[in-house]
Amino acid sequence: MNFEIKPGWEIPDRDLTMRAVHSSGPGGQNVNKVSTKVQLRFSALSGSVLSAGQKARLAATFKSYLNQAGELLISCDESRSLETNKERALLRLRAMLLAIADPPKYRHKTKPTRGSRERRLAGKKRRGELKQQRQAKPT
């Protein structure tokens, strides 16, 4: 079963590894007995799911989530339920990949319009005239 990011974009199961580990935090003795924390590993930089541009954006945007082997590591221990933590980890992965899916839009530089330049200069002129009126006149 492949994990679908969006229609037409899937991650094969061989690129995803999910492991349950002991969780920290509240839970009483249950936290010592049951492994509810999920560690999700996605071989992002070595797999063939992402394009070169997407790999570069992923490495730049989420570099704190990448380990030495080029795997994206996501941990989730928000819930006491293993299944809920698995779902949340997969949702995080989907959100991260959708964030880097498309390249950022190029910003075209624009020049101020003629009207905006005229309004700016008119405002400066009014301000200068006001300051001129405040000056002491020689008598």
C-alpha positions, 0 to 999 in steps of 0.5 A: 500500500503506497502513501498518497500525498496528492492524486498522482503523487505517491510514496512507495512503502519501501521508502517509508519506515515506521517504528514504535518507541517508548514515549516520554511525558504523562501516562503513568505506568502505561508510558513504561509498558507501551510503545506509543511514540512513532518515529517515521523515516522517509528516505527523501534524498536517496529515493526517486519520489522527489525531483531534484528541485524538491529535494533541494527545497526539502533540504533547505526548508526542513534541514533540522528534520534530516539526518546524515543518511538523507532521511526525513525523521518525524516523531509524534507522541502527542497522543497516548494512542499508537494509531493516532500518532501514526496518522498524525506523523503521516499528516505531518509528512504530507504537509511538509511535502506539499509545502515543497511540492511547487517552486516559489513564485518569482517576484517581478520587480515593479516600478511605482506608477506615475500617479503614486509618484505625483502623490508622493511629491505633492505630499512632500511639497505640502509638508515643506510648505507647512514647515516654511510657515513655522519658521520665524520671519525676520522683522 
